[in-house]
């Protein structure tokens, strides 16, 4: 007699953004078919007694198989990045198809799609990076790509090769409003950063630790406020990525208090590191060069409060993997290079969730429900994947992460699955770790063994952006727009 289900996860504490219960989950044909107590056996039975059963996480900000504006390729391709994701409890990623000036957006996306085919282990969507919003991009390529499911795109307010003028940003926002897409923004005032950097360089302050001084929180605060104002001119929604501290968060709270559809993301590195992390001997501080830079303990506390209060909607890794000791990585200009010449970014796909679970849930800063909302449900709603992703409900994809909430793990790079030669969390002991990862009913990761096949991951054509005020994320799934 055939089993009633392909897979059953039983006896675990099932947690959603709205609550928790001890129930079983039955899976058929890659989707959740039934949630109830004492389900009959499945072809595969997973006993989650004493463990947490969570929706697979969504890392909606990571850089994979992406060439930087200076020509460097990230260390992780779609196979290694999605392998690391699966081993860290993440079942969906949204990396960036990055346009550089002079490149047609259509060609960028077609090339990026080919880089993922046959490699991805988990499901994936694409954000677009728009650095050259010419007439064709605005009137032909962007509308067509939005129709095809690339419903979010990122603009930069800094970096010489990527930054847009305010006028260009307004044009992009207008397309987003008309086509029901969402604009993400890297918000730092470019001229303020360039001015500060030049002064530091003239004074001989070139070590990695001066990266933080060159990108003060004021530069981020001003850019966030300006982007909010530009979005208000057009009437478009915006998501501010990698919010680093209280100055930027204050502007986001102000905008939301006025009823504006401004969403926000932060990352574990802003919750765990400070500007002091850059002050290490020799070139070691380069491991912590990312932008915006880490701030202060006070900023960390403000971000944790923002996560708990719902001022911050999404937790992502901003995985930007450049090897520390490689000539095509952090040391591309040598280990004595001044800080502006060091590639920005750090790895974090696999460690993102365990670090936030340990420092958030175990430390009492977040509830389990808040953790699920930040790591999965809110991203699914914002980025047009809900209710297929981001929830454990009948009809949803069977994307499931089973966590041992008491497992203590000391993070070392040799236990991780990315293509990097370091982790900034080396030696950090965390409590709580994903022990099983299931994607569309397939067990990918189980007690330290990866069984996934490269190429099984599917491209996700995402729905158009339809959310209104961010407060909608804190309502129940049934009441969400």
ABEGO torsion letter per residue (X at the ends): XBBABABBBBGBBBBBAAEBBBBBBBBBGGBBABBBBGBBBBABBBBABGBBBBBBBBBABBBBGBBBAAGBBBABBAAAAAAAAAAAGBABBBBBBBBBBGBBAAAAAAAAAAAABGABABBBBBBBBBABBBAAAAAAAAAAAAAAGBABBBBBABEAAABBBAAAAAAAAAAAAAAGBBBBBBBBBAAAAAAAAAAAAAAGBABAAAAAAABBAAAAAAAAAAAAAAAAAAGBBBBBBGBABAAAAAAAAAAAAAGBBBBBBBBAAAAABBAAAABBBEAAAAAABBOBBBBBAAAAAAAAAAAAAGABABBBAGBBBBBAABAABAAAAEAABBAAABBBEBBAAAAAAAAAAAAAAAAGABBAAAAAAAAAAAAAAAAGAOAABGBBBBGBBBBBBBBBAABBBBBBAAABABABABBAABGBBBBEBBABBBBGGBBABBGGBBABBBGABBBBBBBBBABBBAAAAABBAAABX
